């Protein structure tokens, strides 16, 4: 195959840019990271002898997948920066069911909620699920990214699919199931029931607290349960159920009406897998928040 003229290569890449950006965003959950990944894919294409590329779209998808996988794995190695990517821009709404004119807002929230669910998957599971179930990439091609056979990749994607389905979704009947899990956690935290907390927390639960001094991460059910008193602070005067980027959460206020905290819970397979708390007053002030009950 002869090399494509530079202008043709650039034009072909631009035709793929939106799709590549969508792939990277679904895998990484960050618009900024997705843009960086797509730009890196372009730089690699420029350095590549494109005469050896038979399927440019497939080649670019593979490159974006590999870069994204490396980034996911680096995040996992640094949990203090890995968690909470989906909460960079918070959308907090009362959890009381959508009015007819709120359907567009709900659609955005559901998309964000899925990203939070995907954050509970391993890097390999997330990549396989996104590429196959959302973008119809064949298992053979995904396996080349993961260094696995097509059959092994299919099993990874199947495991990821079960986990995603296990969340029950954040709308419809699934929301009520999530509400029950979070209510059980709140009751156990308020009562200081350590054993009840362990029953409702996933063994690998990840707690991330956004404070004025930075993000503090706690890993594991035992450590999270031991520090659960923060969920029943004496400063709480009022609280209400909310949706935080489409996932089940709670918000609390002080007696003077100033926001105290926003909490988002990621529930999977009947247990709480992730908790993200924002207590930084500056960040709370920058969010459009519902009024106290």
C-alpha positions as CSV (number, residue, x, y, z in Angstrom):
1,X,0.0,0.0,0.0
2,X,1.4,3.4,-0.9
3,X,1.6,6.2,1.6
4,X,-1.3,8.7,1.8
5,X,-0.6,12.3,1.0
6,X,-0.2,14.4,4.3
7,X,-3.4,16.3,3.6
8,X,-5.4,13.1,3.1
9,X,-4.0,11.7,6.4
10,X,-5.1,14.8,8.3
11,X,-8.5,14.8,6.7
12,X,-9.0,11.1,7.5
13,X,-8.0,11.7,11.1
14,X,-10.3,14.7,11.5
15,X,-13.2,12.5,10.2
16,X,-12.4,10.1,13.1
17,X,-11.7,12.7,15.8
18,X,-15.2,12.9,17.3
19,X,-15.5,9.1,17.5
20,X,-12.0,8.8,19.1
21,X,-12.8,11.5,21.6
22,X,-16.1,9.7,22.5
23,X,-14.2,6.4,23.0
24,X,-11.5,8.1,25.2
25,X,-14.1,9.9,27.2
26,X,-16.1,6.8,27.9
27,X,-13.0,4.9,29.0
28,X,-11.5,7.7,31.1
29,X,-14.5,9.8,32.2
30,X,-12.6,13.1,31.7
31,X,-13.0,15.4,28.7
32,X,-9.6,16.9,29.3
33,X,-7.9,13.5,29.4
34,X,-9.9,12.4,26.3
35,X,-8.6,15.4,24.4
36,X,-5.0,14.7,25.4
37,X,-5.4,11.0,24.3
38,X,-6.7,12.0,20.9
39,X,-3.9,14.5,20.4
40,X,-1.3,11.8,21.4
41,X,-2.9,9.5,18.8
42,X,-2.5,12.1,16.1
43,X,1.2,12.6,17.1
44,X,1.7,8.8,16.8
45,X,0.0,8.7,13.4
46,X,2.3,11.5,12.2
47,X,5.3,9.5,13.2
48,X,3.9,6.3,11.7
49,X,4.5,5.0,8.2
50,X,0.8,5.1,7.2
51,X,1.4,2.9,4.1
52,X,1.5,0.0,6.6
53,X,-2.0,0.9,7.9
54,X,-4.8,-1.0,6.1
55,X,-7.6,0.1,8.4
56,X,-7.0,3.6,9.7
57,X,-10.1,3.8,11.8
58,X,-9.2,0.5,13.5
59,X,-5.6,1.5,14.0
60,X,-6.6,4.8,15.6
61,X,-9.1,3.0,17.9
62,X,-6.4,0.6,19.0
63,X,-3.9,3.4,19.7
64,X,-6.5,5.4,21.7
65,X,-7.4,2.2,23.6
66,X,-3.8,1.5,24.5
67,X,-3.1,5.1,25.6
68,X,-6.3,5.2,27.6
69,X,-5.5,1.8,29.2
70,X,-2.1,3.0,30.3
71,X,-3.7,6.1,31.8
72,X,-6.3,4.1,33.7
73,X,-3.6,1.9,35.1
74,X,-1.5,4.9,36.2
75,X,-4.6,6.2,38.0
76,X,-5.1,2.9,39.8
77,X,-1.6,3.1,41.0
78,X,-2.2,6.6,42.4
79,X,-5.7,6.4,44.1
80,X,-5.4,9.8,45.6
81,X,-5.8,11.2,42.1
82,X,-7.7,8.4,40.5
83,X,-11.1,8.6,42.2
84,X,-13.6,11.4,41.8
85,X,-12.8,12.1,38.1
86,X,-16.5,12.2,37.4
87,X,-17.1,14.7,40.1
88,X,-15.0,17.4,38.6
89,X,-18.2,19.3,37.7
90,X,-20.9,18.4,40.1
91,X,-24.6,18.4,39.2
92,X,-26.7,18.2,42.4
93,X,-30.5,17.8,42.1
94,X,-33.2,16.8,44.6
95,X,-33.9,13.0,44.4
96,X,-37.7,13.3,43.9
97,X,-38.3,12.1,40.4
98,X,-38.2,14.1,37.2
99,X,-40.8,16.5,36.0
100,X,-41.6,16.3,32.2
101,X,-39.4,19.3,31.4
102,X,-36.4,17.7,33.3
103,X,-36.0,14.8,30.9
104,X,-33.0,16.4,29.2
105,X,-31.3,17.0,32.5
106,X,-32.0,13.4,33.5
107,X,-30.5,12.1,30.3
108,X,-27.2,13.9,31.1
109,X,-27.3,12.7,34.7
110,X,-27.7,9.0,33.6
111,X,-24.7,9.4,31.3
112,X,-22.6,10.7,34.2
113,X,-24.0,8.0,36.4
114,X,-22.7,5.3,34.0
115,X,-19.3,6.8,34.2
116,X,-19.3,6.5,37.9
117,X,-20.4,2.9,37.6
118,X,-17.6,2.3,35.1
119,X,-15.1,3.7,37.7
120,X,-15.8,0.6,39.8
121,X,-14.4,-1.7,37.1
122,X,-10.8,-2.7,36.7
123,X,-9.0,-1.0,33.8
124,X,-9.2,-4.1,31.6
125,X,-12.9,-4.6,32.3
126,X,-13.7,-0.9,31.6
127,X,-11.8,-0.9,28.3
128,X,-13.4,-4.1,27.1
129,X,-16.9,-3.1,28.1
130,X,-16.6,0.4,26.6
131,X,-15.0,-0.7,23.3
132,X,-17.2,-3.8,22.7
133,X,-20.6,-2.8,24.2
134,X,-20.6,0.9,23.3
135,X,-18.5,1.0,20.1
136,X,-18.8,-2.6,18.7
137,X,-15.1,-3.2,18.5
138,X,-14.4,-6.9,17.9
139,X,-13.0,-8.9,20.8
140,X,-10.0,-9.9,18.7
141,X,-9.0,-6.2,18.4
142,X,-9.6,-5.5,22.0
143,X,-7.6,-8.5,22.9
144,X,-4.6,-7.0,21.0
145,X,-4.8,-4.0,23.3
146,X,-5.1,-6.0,26.5
147,X,-2.6,-8.7,25.4
148,X,-5.3,-11.4,25.7
149,X,-6.9,-13.9,23.4
150,X,-10.3,-13.1,22.0
151,X,-11.9,-15.7,24.3
152,X,-10.2,-14.2,27.4
153,X,-11.3,-10.7,26.3
154,X,-14.8,-11.9,25.9
155,X,-14.8,-13.2,29.4
156,X,-13.4,-9.9,30.7
157,X,-16.2,-8.0,29.0
158,X,-18.8,-10.4,30.2
159,X,-17.6,-9.9,33.8
160,X,-17.7,-6.1,33.4
161,X,-21.2,-6.4,32.0
162,X,-22.4,-8.3,35.0
163,X,-21.0,-5.7,37.3
164,X,-22.7,-2.9,35.4
165,X,-26.0,-4.7,35.4
166,X,-25.5,-5.5,39.1
167,X,-25.7,-1.8,39.9
168,X,-29.4,-1.9,38.8
169,X,-29.1,1.4,37.1
170,X,-29.8,4.7,38.8
171,X,-33.2,5.3,37.4
172,X,-36.4,3.4,37.6
173,X,-36.5,0.4,40.0
174,X,-32.7,0.5,40.5
175,X,-32.9,3.9,42.3
176,X,-35.1,2.4,45.0
177,X,-32.7,-0.4,45.6
178,X,-29.8,2.1,45.8
179,X,-31.9,4.2,48.3
180,X,-32.3,1.2,50.6
181,X,-28.6,0.4,50.6
182,X,-27.6,4.0,51.3
183,X,-30.3,4.3,54.0
184,X,-28.9,1.1,55.6
185,X,-25.5,2.7,55.6
186,X,-26.7,6.0,57.1
187,X,-28.6,4.2,59.9
188,X,-25.5,2.1,60.7
189,X,-23.2,5.1,60.7
190,X,-25.6,7.1,62.9
191,X,-25.9,4.2,65.3
192,X,-22.2,3.4,65.3
193,X,-23.0,-0.2,64.3
194,X,-19.6,-1.4,62.9
195,X,-20.8,-4.9,61.9
196,X,-23.8,-3.4,60.0
197,X,-21.5,-1.1,58.2
198,X,-19.3,-3.9,57.1
199,X,-22.3,-5.7,55.7
200,X,-23.3,-2.8,53.5
201,X,-19.8,-1.8,52.4
202,X,-18.0,-3.5,49.5
203,X,-14.7,-5.0,50.9
204,X,-12.8,-2.8,48.4
205,X,-14.9,0.4,49.0
206,X,-13.1,3.6,48.2
207,X,-13.9,6.8,50.2
208,X,-12.7,10.1,48.8
209,X,-13.1,13.3,50.8
210,X,-12.6,16.6,49.0
211,X,-11.3,19.0,51.6
212,X,-9.8,22.6,51.5
213,X,-6.4,20.9,51.8
214,X,-6.9,18.4,49.0
215,X,-8.5,15.0,48.4
216,X,-8.1,12.4,51.2
217,X,-8.6,8.8,50.1
218,X,-9.4,5.8,52.4
219,X,-9.5,2.3,50.9
220,X,-11.2,-0.8,52.3
221,X,-14.4,-1.5,54.3
222,X,-12.7,-1.8,57.7
223,X,-11.0,1.6,57.5
224,X,-14.1,3.3,56.0
225,X,-16.4,1.8,58.7
226,X,-14.0,2.9,61.4
227,X,-14.2,6.5,60.3
228,X,-18.0,6.5,59.6
229,X,-18.7,9.0,62.4
230,X,-18.1,11.7,59.8
231,X,-21.4,10.8,58.3
232,X,-23.3,11.7,61.4
233,X,-21.6,15.0,62.3
234,X,-23.1,17.1,65.0
235,X,-22.9,20.1,62.7
236,X,-25.7,18.7,60.5
237,X,-28.9,20.6,61.1
238,X,-30.8,19.6,57.9
239,X,-30.2,17.1,55.1
240,X,-32.0,15.8,52.1
241,X,-31.7,13.0,49.5
242,X,-30.1,14.2,46.2
243,X,-28.7,12.9,43.0
244,X,-25.1,13.8,42.4
245,X,-24.2,13.5,38.7
246,X,-27.1,11.0,38.5
247,X,-26.0,8.8,41.4
248,X,-27.6,8.4,44.8
249,X,-26.4,10.9,47.3
250,X,-27.2,13.1,50.3
251,X,-26.6,16.8,51.1
252,X,-26.5,18.5,54.5
253,X,-26.6,22.0,55.8
254,X,-25.6,23.8,59.0
255,X,-28.1,25.5,61.3
256,X,-27.5,28.8,59.6
257,X,-28.4,27.3,56.2
258,X,-24.8,27.2,54.8
259,X,-24.0,23.9,52.9
260,X,-22.0,21.5,55.0
261,X,-21.4,18.5,52.6
262,X,-22.4,16.7,49.4
263,X,-22.1,12.9,49.4
264,X,-22.3,10.6,46.4
265,X,-22.6,6.8,46.7
266,X,-21.7,4.3,44.0
267,X,-23.7,1.1,44.7
268,X,-22.9,-2.2,42.9
269,X,-24.3,-5.7,43.6
270,X,-26.1,-4.5,46.7
271,X,-23.1,-2.9,48.4
272,X,-21.6,0.5,48.5
273,X,-18.5,0.5,46.3
274,X,-17.6,4.1,46.3
275,X,-18.2,7.2,48.4
276,X,-17.3,10.7,47.4
277,X,-17.7,13.6,49.8
278,X,-17.2,17.3,49.1
279,X,-16.7,19.4,52.3
280,X,-14.5,22.1,50.7
281,X,-16.5,25.4,51.2
282,X,-15.0,26.9,48.1
283,X,-16.2,24.0,45.9
284,X,-19.6,23.9,47.5
285,X,-20.0,27.6,46.9
286,X,-19.2,27.0,43.2
287,X,-22.0,24.4,42.8
288,X,-25.6,25.2,42.0
289,X,-27.2,23.4,45.0
290,X,-30.8,22.7,45.9
291,X,-32.4,24.6,48.8
292,X,-32.5,23.1,52.3
293,X,-35.7,21.1,53.0
